[in-house]
């Protein structure tokens, strides 16, 4: 049972409250055909609290959905009727295919240009569906959720091994995933990934877009499902209530990776809820970039002049186009996002602006950006405030950033340092002071009254940037 309250209906919805209760509604449904009464009691009590929280937050619209346990249990309808009375809202019991569709849309909404098979592992079922960009194919559902597997096999992992292996035989959908990506959705898979993250000493504890190679995912899931969960290193990072289901989640993932043969596994924290919200947006909003939308929102909330961030994107467009530096479409969108985030740290103490802005960006609630992309955004923002030295950079960002990412972040950080010393963070002026490479020199033109801005400090910053792109600096005033 989960309540998520979002700030608003946007392309990048921000959760302002998130609470879950592990009621275990899927327990025993496969063998008894019924929702257990103790699970019902826990679930209804949670809904009473959730409804009260919605009232406190003045929630304007409630969408309520139910999945496998409620659609499979004979008393599921009766439970839903009581739940609707408590919630004061209609609850839609999703079919397996509709659940798979919303899950896929959740991945589409939060992963940049996804291409592969989406798998959503819940307590009662596993949904599988093929996605490519914004195109979503027909999906299927299987009774392979962790609670369902416990139920069907009498908590025997040996019996579960055969049941899972047999369930994946002859599924054409899985054959279409070879060499592509498997997107893992669901709380128990996130717990499994969290355990992997801590065991391997991964430097960045943001779960969304966490990537594991197929070989590593296969080896790790095989280990987890074959040993006593409580003996695993770092098992304390997994919620105690999740631990009994880890072996089943690992077993399902192991068989999926072996059958599909993907190139990698990516964790998506966005799933059926976000897919539902995405489906309710109009066509224009669905085509917008959620990373840019989120960066623009933060720009409005924290920058001295939000319009300046927009002007900075156009100003750096011209610079990059003439610089001789190659830039992919993905790198361009990251640069635009970084420009929008360039001034969010200005209220901090001058000695800590770089560090604070870097941390806000690195750990922000952004989607549609992978971890190296986060490192680029954070580093560019850090260099803009703190200067171009790498001496005090956190080790975790160094480990995430390739040499190329570090170089591009330094170039953009240096360009922003030139821009902000010209504008003092105010809009309406940067467009009058173009900077571009001409005749082998990095030329900053300051026409008319803008010539008064010339100073040794400005030239020093322009020279730093010129060195990074292999040019000579020149100010035309």
Residue pairs with C-beta under 8 A, 6 or more apart in sequence:
1 20
1 21
1 22
1 23
1 25
1 42
1 43
1 46
1 47
1 50
2 18
2 19
2 20
2 21
2 273
3 17
3 18
3 19
3 20
3 50
3 53
3 54
4 15
4 17
4 18
4 273
5 15
5 16
5 17
5 18
5 53
5 54
5 57
5 59
6 13
6 14
6 15
6 16
6 277
7 13
7 14
7 15
7 16
8 14
9 277
9 280
9 281
10 285
10 293
10 297
11 109
11 281
11 285
11 286
11 288
11 289
11 290
11 293
12 290
12 291
12 293
12 294
12 297
12 366
12 367
13 274
13 277
14 294
14 297
14 365
15 365
16 57
17 53
17 57
19 50
19 53
20 187
21 42
21 43
21 46
22 239
22 241
22 242
23 39
23 42
23 43
23 46
24 36
24 39
24 42
24 123
24 147
25 35
25 36
25 39
25 40
25 43
25 69
25 70
25 123
25 124
26 68
26 69
26 122
26 123
26 124
26 145
26 147
26 148
26 151
27 36
27 39
27 123
27 147
27 150
27 151
28 34
28 36
28 151
29 35
29 68
29 69
29 72
29 73
29 124
29 147
29 148
29 151
30 72
30 124
30 143
30 148
30 151
30 152
31 151
31 152
33 72
33 73
33 74
34 73
34 74
34 75
35 69
35 70
35 73
35 75
35 76
35 79
40 79
43 79
43 83
44 79
44 82
44 83
44 86
47 83
47 86
47 87
48 86
50 87
51 86
51 87
51 88
54 62
62 87
62 88
62 89
63 89
63 92
63 276
63 277
64 83
64 84
64 87
64 89
64 90
64 91
64 92
65 91
65 92
65 93
65 94
65 102
65 272
65 273
65 276
66 76
66 80
66 83
66 91
66 92
66 93
66 94
67 93
67 94
67 99
67 122
67 124
67 125
67 272
68 96
68 99
68 122
68 123
68 124
68 125
68 141
68 143
68 145
68 148
69 76
69 123
69 124
69 147
70 76
70 79
70 80
70 93
71 93
71 94
71 95
71 96
72 124
72 143
73 79
76 93
80 91
80 93
83 91
84 90
84 91
94 102
94 272
96 125
96 127
96 139
96 140
96 141
97 138
97 139
97 140
97 141
99 120
99 125
99 127
99 141
99 272
100 118
100 120
100 127
100 128
100 129
100 139
100 140
100 141
101 129
101 136
101 139
101 275
102 271
102 272
102 273
102 275
102 276
102 279
103 118
103 120
103 127
103 129
103 139
103 185
103 271
103 272
103 275
104 118
104 129
104 130
104 131
104 136
104 139
104 275
105 136
105 274
105 275
105 276
105 278
105 279
106 185
106 268
106 270
106 271
106 272
106 273
106 274
106 275
106 278
107 114
107 118
107 131
107 183
107 185
107 268
107 270
107 271
107 275
108 114
108 131
108 133
108 134
108 136
108 275
108 278
109 270
109 274
109 275
109 277
109 278
109 290
109 367
110 208
110 268
110 269
110 270
110 274
110 290
110 367
110 368
111 183
111 209
111 266
111 268
111 270
111 367
111 368
112 291
112 330
112 368
112 369
112 370
113 133
114 131
114 132
114 133
114 181
114 183
115 131
115 132
115 133
115 180
115 181
116 130
116 131
116 177
116 180
116 181
116 182
116 183
116 262
117 128
117 129
117 130
117 131
117 173
117 174
117 176
117 177
117 180
117 181
117 182
117 183
117 256
117 260
117 262
118 127
118 128
118 129
118 130
118 131
118 139
118 183
118 185
118 268
119 126
119 127
119 128
119 182
119 183
119 184
119 185
119 186
119 189
119 256
120 126
120 127
120 185
120 186
120 271
120 272
121 144
121 145
121 146
121 184
121 185
121 186
121 188
121 189
121 249
121 252
122 145
122 186
123 145
123 146
123 147
123 148
123 245
124 143
124 145
124 147
124 148
125 141
125 142
125 143
125 144
125 145
125 148
126 141
126 142
126 143
126 144
126 145
126 252
127 139
127 140
127 141
128 139
128 140
128 141
128 142
128 171
128 173
128 174
129 136
129 137
129 138
129 139
129 140
129 173
130 136
130 137
130 139
130 173
130 176
130 177
131 137
131 183
134 286
137 173
139 173
140 171
140 173
142 167
143 152
144 163
144 164
144 167
144 252
146 188
146 245
146 248
146 249
147 245
149 160
149 163
149 164
149 248
149 251
149 252
150 244
150 245
150 248
152 159
152 160
152 163
153 159
153 160
153 163
157 225
157 247
157 248
157 251
160 248
160 251
161 251
164 251
164 252
164 255
165 255
168 174
168 255
168 256
168 259
171 259
174 256
174 259
174 260
175 260
177 260
177 261
177 262
178 260
178 261
178 262
179 261
179 262
179 263
180 262
180 263
181 262
181 263
181 264
181 265
181 266
182 214
182 256
182 257
182 260
182 262
182 264
182 265
182 266
183 265
183 266
183 267
183 268
184 190
184 193
184 253
184 265
184 266
184 267
184 268
185 268
185 270
185 271
185 272
186 249
186 271
187 242
188 242
188 245
188 246
188 248
188 249
189 249
189 253
189 267
190 207
190 267
190 269
191 238
191 239
191 242
191 246
191 249
192 220
192 221
192 224
192 246
192 249
192 250
192 253
193 207
193 210
193 212
193 267
194 207
194 237
194 238
195 224
195 232
195 234
195 235
195 237
195 238
195 246
196 202
196 212
196 216
196 220
197 205
197 207
197 210
198 234
198 237
199 232
199 233
199 234
202 210
203 395
203 396
203 397
203 399
203 400
204 362
204 371
204 374
204 375
204 396
204 400
206 362
206 363
206 371
206 374
207 267
207 269
208 267
208 268
208 269
208 270
208 367
209 266
209 267
209 268
209 369
209 370
209 371
210 266
210 267
210 371
211 264
211 265
211 266
211 267
211 370
211 371
212 220
212 264
212 265
212 266
212 267
213 263
213 264
213 265
214 257
214 261
214 262
214 263
214 264
214 265
217 253
217 257
217 264
217 265
218 254
218 257
218 258
220 250
221 250
221 251
221 253
221 254
221 257
222 250
222 254
223 232
223 250
224 232
224 246
224 247
224 250
225 246
225 247
225 248
225 250
225 251
225 254
229 235
229 243
229 244
229 246
229 247
230 243
235 243
238 246
253 265
257 265
270 367
278 286
289 333
289 368
290 367
290 368
291 333
291 334
291 337
291 366
291 367
291 368
291 369
292 333
292 336
292 337
292 340
294 364
294 365
294 366
294 367
295 336
295 337
295 338
295 340
295 341
295 366
296 306
296 309
296 340
298 340
298 341
298 344
298 360
298 364
299 306
299 309
299 310
299 340
299 341
299 343
299 344
300 306
301 344
302 343
302 344
302 345
302 346
302 347
303 309
303 342
303 343
303 344
303 346
303 425
304 343
304 346
304 425
304 426
305 343
305 425
305 426
305 427
306 427
307 427
307 428
308 343
308 423
308 425
308 426
308 427
308 430
309 339
309 340
309 341
309 342
309 343
310 339
310 340
310 427
311 427
311 428
311 430
311 431
312 339
312 340
312 342
312 416
312 419
312 430
313 335
313 336
313 339
313 340
314 431
315 419
315 430
315 431
315 434
315 435
316 335
316 339
316 412
316 415
316 416
316 419
318 434
318 435
318 436
319 415
319 435
319 436
319 437
320 327
320 332
320 335
321 436
322 436
322 437
322 438
323 436
323 437
323 469
324 437
324 469
324 470
325 408
325 411
325 469
327 335
330 373
331 408
334 369
334 373
334 376
334 377
335 380
335 408
335 412
337 369
337 377
338 376
338 377
338 380
338 381
338 409
338 412
339 412
339 416
341 357
341 361
341 377
341 381
342 380
342 381
342 384
342 416
342 420
343 420
343 425
344 357
344 360
344 361
344 381
345 353
345 354
345 356
345 357
345 360
345 381
345 385
346 353
346 425
348 356
348 357
353 385
353 386
354 381
354 382
354 383
354 384
354 385
354 386
354 387
355 382
355 386
357 381
357 382
357 384
357 385
358 378
358 379
358 381
358 382
358 394
358 397
359 378
361 374
361 377
361 378
361 381
362 374
362 375
362 377
362 378
362 397
366 374
366 377
369 377
371 400
372 400
372 401
372 402
372 405
374 400
375 397
375 400
375 401
375 405
375 409
376 401
376 405
376 408
376 409
378 397
379 393
379 397
379 401
379 405
379 406
379 409
379 410
379 413
380 408
380 409
380 412
380 413
380 416
381 413
382 393
382 413
383 409
383 410
383 412
383 413
383 414
383 416
383 417
384 412
384 413
384 416
384 417
384 420
386 392
387 417
388 410
388 413
388 414
388 464
390 398
390 406
398 406
401 409
407 468
410 468
411 465
411 468
411 469
414 461
414 464
414 465
414 468
415 435
415 465
417 461
417 464
417 465
418 435
418 444
418 458
418 461
418 462
418 465
419 430
421 457
421 458
421 461
422 429
422 430
422 433
422 446
422 450
422 453
422 458
423 429
423 430
429 450
432 447
432 450
433 444
433 445
433 446
433 447
433 450
433 453
434 444
434 445
435 442
435 443
435 444
435 445
435 462
436 442
436 443
437 443
437 469
437 471
440 471
440 472
441 466
441 471
441 472
441 473
441 474
442 462
442 465
442 466
442 469
442 471
442 472
442 473
442 474
443 474
443 475
443 476
444 462
444 473
444 474
444 475
444 476
445 475
445 476
445 477
446 453
446 454
446 475
446 476
446 477
447 477
450 477
451 477
454 475
454 477
458 475
459 473
459 475
462 473
462 475
463 473
465 473
466 472
466 473
